[in-house]
Amino acid sequence: MPCGAEAALPPPRPCPEAQHPGARGPGTRRTGGPPPEPDPSDLDPLALRIYTRLLQQGPASADELAAALDLTGAQAREGAGTLLLHRLAAQDPHDPPGSGLLRAVSPYTAAAELVGPEENALRRRLEVLERTRARLSALIPLYEDTYRRGADSGAVEVVESRDRVMLLISDAAARATEEVLAVQPGGGRPPAYLERALPRDLEMLRRGVRLSTLYQHTARYSPGTQEYVRAVTEAGAEVRTLGELFGKMLVFDRATAFLPVWDDPDAAVVLREPSAVAFLCSVFASAWSLAEPFSASYTTATATQLQDTIAGRLAGGAKDEVIARRLGMSLRTCRRHIAELMSELGAESRFQAGYLLALRTGGVPPGGGEGPPRAATGD
């Protein structure tokens, strides 16, 4: 049976920090996964008592510590093992063989042994990052010059690759310094789009860039859109809704606009011609002045506006599918709105509903007001 130090004390457990590359001590093997780092709370009262005893009375074996502190042998070995783990105790190799004496180690020394290698590794990593940043920053003048020449020579550019479009939008967002105007028709935004856009938009807002976004009224009932709007408005953005919108659009600093390509959903038109971009900004301003602040439900104004829009489309002979698409709502929801509108007006046909609503609101009914359409008028 072993005797002396081997029997009195457990073998020192490898310190988690020591298993990190560059900080491994002699005889320490790296395991498969990164072990948890020692937590100060791991230094329990038992270990603290033993550490205090070693500081005050000098080196002692586990048996001596157990006797002095009224502990069992197992408790003394457990506390000693904790101190060894935290490098707060050590077995002096110069002590007589088999003595099993533990010596208290200064917290400064323990910290240097545990934290020092990690600090050195982190410092080296920061130096690498700084060198990488410097190499990339050196390319900024070349990029800016090329970008300006490209903007001057390419007032209208059609970009057919979706990845390229997203890259250009991200670049424009990173370069924005004043404001971004966004028009997003079609009801609630897809969750994947919002997850991608939120960090980018919050970063712009943190830089002091103004963000103004137009949605359709139907986006008010989209949970994902509600969460996105809550996050960006808390950061300073403004979001409003309108019954109908003129199309998707992004404008950065009144200098670069992104427009959809009508027959290719993955493509975009990048517009940099100043007069054309200024016109788009004026169209946005007109729509913005008519829009209502975003909320999670319809207000009286938005409900009336939605009803008027549906009635106008009905009077114009539009099909349910077309109305639903224009208003950014599902076909089922659209038909429910149409049924409610016709019931409220007492109309027996879609055209009659549009006519009666025009009379009620003081507008000019279809046909120039020559008389109400017959109730028998079909859909």
C-alpha positions as CSV (number, residue, x, y, z in Angstrom):
1,M,0.0,0.0,0.0
2,P,1.4,3.5,-0.8
3,C,2.5,5.6,2.0
4,G,3.5,9.2,2.7
5,A,2.5,12.0,0.4
6,E,0.9,9.7,-2.2
7,A,-1.5,8.4,0.4
8,A,-2.1,11.6,2.2
9,L,-3.0,13.9,-0.7
10,P,-4.9,13.4,-4.0
11,P,-2.8,13.9,-7.1
12,P,-3.1,17.5,-8.4
13,R,-5.9,17.8,-10.9
14,P,-5.0,19.6,-14.2
15,C,-6.1,23.2,-14.2
16,P,-8.5,24.0,-17.0
17,E,-6.4,27.0,-18.1
18,A,-3.3,24.9,-18.2
19,Q,-5.0,22.7,-20.8
20,H,-5.3,25.6,-23.2
21,P,-2.6,25.6,-25.9
22,G,0.4,27.5,-24.8
23,A,-0.5,27.1,-21.1
24,R,-0.1,23.4,-20.5
25,G,2.2,22.4,-17.7
26,P,4.4,19.3,-17.6
27,G,2.5,16.1,-17.7
28,T,-0.8,17.8,-18.5
29,R,-2.7,16.3,-21.4
30,R,-5.3,18.1,-23.4
31,T,-8.7,16.5,-23.3
32,G,-11.3,16.4,-26.1
33,G,-13.5,19.3,-25.1
34,P,-12.7,22.6,-23.2
35,P,-13.2,22.0,-19.5
36,P,-14.9,24.7,-17.4
37,E,-12.7,27.4,-16.0
38,P,-12.3,27.6,-12.3
39,D,-14.8,29.9,-10.7
40,P,-14.0,31.9,-7.6
41,S,-17.1,30.5,-6.0
42,D,-15.4,27.1,-6.2
43,L,-13.2,28.1,-3.4
44,D,-15.5,26.8,-0.7
45,P,-15.3,27.5,3.0
46,L,-13.4,24.3,3.6
47,A,-10.7,25.2,1.2
48,L,-10.6,28.7,2.6
49,R,-10.1,27.4,6.1
50,I,-7.2,25.2,5.0
51,Y,-5.6,28.1,3.0
52,T,-5.9,30.4,6.0
53,R,-4.3,27.7,8.2
54,L,-1.4,27.2,5.8
55,L,-0.8,31.0,5.6
56,Q,-0.8,31.4,9.4
57,Q,1.0,28.3,10.5
58,G,3.1,27.3,7.5
59,P,3.4,24.1,5.6
60,A,1.4,21.1,6.8
61,S,0.4,17.6,5.6
62,A,-3.2,16.6,5.1
63,D,-3.2,14.6,8.3
64,E,-1.9,17.7,10.2
65,L,-4.5,19.9,8.7
66,A,-7.2,17.4,9.6
67,A,-6.1,17.3,13.2
68,A,-5.6,21.1,13.5
69,L,-9.0,22.0,11.9
70,D,-11.0,19.1,13.3
71,L,-11.6,17.6,9.8
72,T,-11.8,14.1,8.5
73,G,-9.0,12.8,6.3
74,A,-11.3,12.9,3.3
75,Q,-12.3,16.5,4.0
76,A,-8.7,17.6,4.3
77,R,-7.8,15.9,1.0
78,E,-10.8,17.5,-0.7
79,G,-9.9,21.0,0.5
80,A,-6.3,20.5,-0.4
81,G,-7.3,19.3,-3.9
82,T,-9.3,22.5,-4.4
83,L,-6.3,24.6,-3.4
84,L,-4.1,22.7,-5.8
85,L,-6.6,23.2,-8.6
86,H,-6.6,27.0,-8.0
87,R,-2.8,27.0,-7.7
88,L,-3.1,28.4,-4.2
89,A,-1.2,25.5,-2.7
90,A,1.8,23.5,-3.9
91,Q,3.9,20.5,-2.8
92,D,7.4,21.7,-2.6
93,P,9.7,19.3,-4.4
94,H,12.5,20.3,-2.0
95,D,10.6,18.9,1.0
96,P,11.8,15.5,2.3
97,P,10.4,12.6,0.3
98,G,7.1,11.4,1.6
99,S,6.4,14.4,3.8
100,G,3.3,15.4,1.9
101,L,3.7,19.0,3.0
102,L,1.5,21.6,1.4
103,R,2.7,25.2,1.1
104,A,0.4,28.2,0.6
105,V,1.0,30.0,-2.7
106,S,0.5,33.8,-3.1
107,P,-2.6,34.8,-5.0
108,Y,-0.4,36.9,-7.2
109,T,1.6,33.8,-8.2
110,A,-1.6,31.8,-8.7
111,A,-3.1,34.5,-10.9
112,A,0.1,34.7,-13.0
113,E,0.1,30.9,-13.5
114,L,-3.6,30.6,-14.3
115,V,-4.3,33.9,-16.1
116,G,-0.9,34.8,-17.5
117,P,-0.9,32.3,-20.4
118,E,-4.5,33.3,-21.4
119,E,-3.6,37.0,-21.3
120,N,-0.6,36.3,-23.5
121,A,-2.6,34.3,-26.0
122,L,-5.3,37.0,-26.0
123,R,-2.7,39.7,-26.5
124,R,-1.2,37.9,-29.5
125,R,-4.7,37.4,-31.0
126,L,-5.5,41.1,-30.6
127,E,-2.2,41.9,-32.4
128,V,-3.3,39.7,-35.3
129,L,-6.7,41.4,-35.5
130,E,-5.1,44.8,-35.5
131,R,-2.7,43.9,-38.3
132,T,-5.7,42.5,-40.2
133,R,-7.7,45.7,-39.7
134,A,-4.7,47.8,-40.8
135,R,-4.3,45.7,-44.0
136,L,-8.0,46.1,-44.9
137,S,-8.1,49.8,-43.9
138,A,-5.3,50.5,-46.3
139,L,-7.6,49.4,-49.2
140,I,-10.3,52.0,-48.3
141,P,-9.0,54.9,-50.5
142,L,-8.8,52.5,-53.5
143,Y,-12.3,51.3,-52.8
144,E,-13.8,54.8,-52.3
145,D,-12.2,56.0,-55.5
146,T,-13.4,53.0,-57.5
147,Y,-16.9,53.3,-56.0
148,R,-17.2,57.0,-56.9
149,R,-16.0,56.4,-60.5
150,G,-18.5,53.5,-60.8
151,A,-21.3,55.7,-59.5
152,D,-20.5,58.4,-62.0
153,S,-20.4,56.0,-64.9
154,G,-23.3,53.8,-63.9
155,A,-26.3,56.0,-63.1
156,V,-28.6,53.0,-63.7
157,E,-27.4,49.5,-63.0
158,V,-29.3,46.2,-63.2
159,V,-28.0,43.6,-60.8
160,E,-29.3,40.1,-61.5
161,S,-27.6,38.1,-58.7
162,R,-29.5,38.1,-55.4
163,D,-26.2,37.7,-53.5
164,R,-24.8,40.7,-55.3
165,V,-27.9,42.7,-54.5
166,M,-27.7,41.8,-50.8
167,L,-24.0,42.7,-50.8
168,L,-24.6,46.1,-52.3
169,I,-27.4,46.8,-49.9
170,S,-25.2,45.9,-46.9
171,D,-22.4,48.1,-48.3
172,A,-24.8,51.0,-48.8
173,A,-26.1,50.6,-45.2
174,A,-22.5,50.5,-43.8
175,R,-21.7,53.7,-45.7
176,A,-24.9,55.6,-44.8
177,T,-24.4,58.7,-42.7
178,E,-27.7,60.6,-42.8
179,E,-30.9,58.8,-43.6
180,V,-32.5,55.7,-45.1
181,L,-35.9,55.6,-46.7
182,A,-37.6,52.2,-47.0
183,V,-40.9,51.1,-48.6
184,Q,-41.9,47.6,-48.0
185,P,-45.3,46.7,-49.5
186,G,-47.0,43.3,-49.2
187,G,-48.1,43.1,-45.6
188,G,-46.0,41.4,-42.9
189,R,-42.4,40.8,-43.7
190,P,-40.9,37.3,-43.9
191,P,-39.2,36.3,-40.6
192,A,-35.9,35.5,-42.3
193,Y,-35.8,38.9,-43.9
194,L,-36.5,40.7,-40.6
195,E,-33.8,38.6,-38.8
196,R,-31.3,39.6,-41.4
197,A,-32.3,43.3,-41.5
198,L,-32.6,44.0,-37.7
199,P,-28.9,43.9,-36.8
200,R,-28.0,46.0,-39.8
201,D,-30.7,48.6,-39.1
202,L,-29.9,48.8,-35.4
203,E,-26.3,49.4,-36.2
204,M,-27.2,52.3,-38.6
205,L,-29.4,53.8,-35.9
206,R,-26.6,53.6,-33.4
207,R,-24.5,55.6,-35.8
208,G,-27.2,58.4,-35.9
209,V,-28.6,57.5,-39.3
210,R,-32.3,58.3,-39.6
211,L,-34.5,55.4,-40.7
212,S,-38.0,56.0,-42.1
213,T,-40.0,52.9,-43.2
214,L,-43.4,52.6,-44.9
215,Y,-45.5,49.4,-44.6
216,Q,-49.0,48.6,-45.6
217,H,-51.7,48.7,-43.0
218,T,-52.0,44.9,-43.1
219,A,-48.4,44.6,-41.7
220,R,-49.9,45.8,-38.3
221,Y,-51.1,42.2,-37.6
222,S,-47.8,40.5,-38.4
223,P,-46.2,39.4,-35.1
224,G,-42.7,39.3,-36.6
225,T,-43.2,42.8,-38.1
226,Q,-44.5,44.0,-34.7
227,E,-41.4,42.8,-32.9
228,Y,-39.1,44.3,-35.6
229,V,-40.9,47.7,-35.5
230,R,-40.8,47.7,-31.7
231,A,-37.0,47.2,-31.7
232,V,-36.1,49.8,-34.3
233,T,-38.5,52.5,-33.0
234,E,-37.0,52.1,-29.5
235,A,-33.7,52.8,-31.2
236,G,-35.1,55.9,-32.9
237,A,-36.6,54.8,-36.2
238,E,-40.0,56.0,-37.5
239,V,-42.4,53.5,-39.1
240,R,-45.8,54.3,-40.7
241,T,-48.4,52.4,-42.7
242,L,-50.6,53.2,-45.7
243,G,-53.3,51.3,-47.4
244,E,-51.5,51.0,-50.8
245,L,-47.9,51.6,-51.6
246,F,-46.2,52.4,-54.9
247,G,-43.7,49.6,-54.8
248,K,-40.6,48.4,-52.9
249,M,-37.8,50.8,-52.5
250,L,-34.7,51.6,-50.5
251,V,-32.9,54.9,-50.7
252,F,-29.6,55.6,-48.9
253,D,-28.6,59.2,-48.1
254,R,-30.7,60.4,-51.1
255,A,-27.9,59.2,-53.3
256,T,-28.5,55.5,-54.1
257,A,-31.8,53.8,-54.6
258,F,-32.7,50.1,-54.9
259,L,-35.8,49.2,-56.9
260,P,-37.2,45.8,-57.9
261,V,-37.0,44.3,-61.4
262,W,-40.6,43.6,-62.3
263,D,-40.0,40.2,-63.9
264,D,-37.1,38.9,-61.7
265,P,-37.6,38.8,-57.9
266,D,-33.9,38.2,-57.3
267,A,-32.7,41.2,-59.3
268,A,-32.6,44.9,-58.5
269,V,-32.1,48.2,-60.2
270,V,-29.5,50.3,-58.6
271,L,-30.2,54.0,-59.3
272,R,-27.6,56.7,-58.7
273,E,-28.8,59.5,-61.0
274,P,-29.4,62.5,-58.7
275,S,-32.6,63.8,-60.3
276,A,-34.2,60.4,-60.5
277,V,-33.3,59.6,-56.8
278,A,-34.6,63.1,-55.8
279,F,-37.9,62.3,-57.5
280,L,-38.2,59.0,-55.7
281,C,-37.6,60.8,-52.4
282,S,-40.4,63.3,-53.2
283,V,-42.8,60.4,-53.9
284,F,-41.8,58.9,-50.6
285,A,-42.4,62.2,-48.8
286,S,-45.9,62.5,-50.3
287,A,-46.8,58.9,-49.2
288,W,-45.2,59.5,-45.8
289,S,-47.4,62.6,-45.2
290,L,-50.6,60.5,-45.8
291,A,-49.4,57.5,-43.7
292,E,-50.4,56.7,-40.1
293,P,-47.9,55.8,-37.3
294,F,-47.5,52.0,-36.9
295,S,-49.5,50.3,-34.2
296,A,-50.4,46.7,-33.5
297,S,-54.1,47.3,-34.6
298,Y,-56.2,49.3,-37.0
299,T,-57.1,52.9,-36.0
300,T,-60.3,54.5,-37.1
301,A,-58.3,56.3,-39.8
302,T,-56.6,53.2,-41.1
303,A,-59.8,51.1,-41.1
304,T,-61.6,53.8,-43.0
305,Q,-58.8,54.1,-45.5
306,L,-58.7,50.3,-46.0
307,Q,-62.4,50.2,-46.6
308,D,-62.3,53.1,-49.1
309,T,-59.5,51.3,-51.0
310,I,-61.4,48.1,-51.2
311,A,-64.5,49.8,-52.3
312,G,-62.7,51.7,-55.0
313,R,-61.2,48.5,-56.3
314,L,-64.6,46.9,-56.3
315,A,-66.1,49.7,-58.3
316,G,-63.3,49.4,-60.8
317,G,-64.1,45.8,-61.3
318,A,-60.9,44.3,-59.8
319,K,-60.9,40.7,-58.8
320,D,-60.5,39.5,-55.2
321,E,-57.0,38.2,-55.9
322,V,-55.9,41.5,-57.3
323,I,-57.3,43.5,-54.4
324,A,-55.7,41.1,-51.9
325,R,-52.3,41.4,-53.6
326,R,-52.5,45.2,-53.8
327,L,-53.4,45.5,-50.1
328,G,-50.9,42.9,-48.9
329,M,-53.4,40.6,-47.3
330,S,-54.5,37.0,-47.8
331,L,-57.3,36.2,-50.2
332,R,-59.5,34.9,-47.3
333,T,-59.0,38.1,-45.3
334,C,-59.8,40.2,-48.4
335,R,-63.0,38.4,-49.1
336,R,-64.1,38.8,-45.4
337,H,-63.5,42.5,-45.7
338,I,-65.5,42.6,-49.0
339,A,-68.4,40.7,-47.4
340,E,-68.4,43.0,-44.3
341,L,-68.4,46.1,-46.5
342,M,-71.3,44.9,-48.7
343,S,-73.3,43.9,-45.7
344,E,-72.7,47.3,-44.1
345,L,-73.7,49.2,-47.2
346,G,-76.7,46.9,-48.0
347,A,-75.2,46.3,-51.5
348,E,-76.1,43.3,-53.5
349,S,-73.2,43.5,-55.9
350,R,-69.6,44.5,-55.8
351,F,-70.1,47.5,-58.2
352,Q,-73.0,48.7,-56.2
353,A,-70.9,48.7,-53.1
354,G,-68.4,50.9,-54.7
355,Y,-71.1,53.2,-56.0
356,L,-72.9,53.5,-52.6
357,L,-69.6,54.1,-50.7
358,A,-68.7,56.9,-53.2
359,L,-72.1,58.6,-52.5
360,R,-71.6,58.2,-48.8
361,T,-68.2,59.8,-48.8
362,G,-69.2,62.6,-51.2
363,G,-67.1,61.3,-54.1
364,V,-68.1,60.9,-57.7
365,P,-69.6,57.5,-58.2
366,P,-68.8,55.4,-61.3
367,G,-70.7,56.6,-64.3
368,G,-70.6,60.3,-63.3
369,G,-73.4,60.1,-60.9
370,E,-76.2,59.4,-63.4
371,G,-77.9,57.0,-61.0
372,P,-77.3,54.0,-58.8
373,P,-76.5,50.8,-60.5
374,R,-79.2,48.2,-60.4
375,A,-79.2,45.7,-57.6
376,A,-79.2,43.0,-60.2
377,T,-75.8,44.0,-61.4
378,G,-73.6,40.9,-61.2
379,D,-70.1,40.5,-59.8
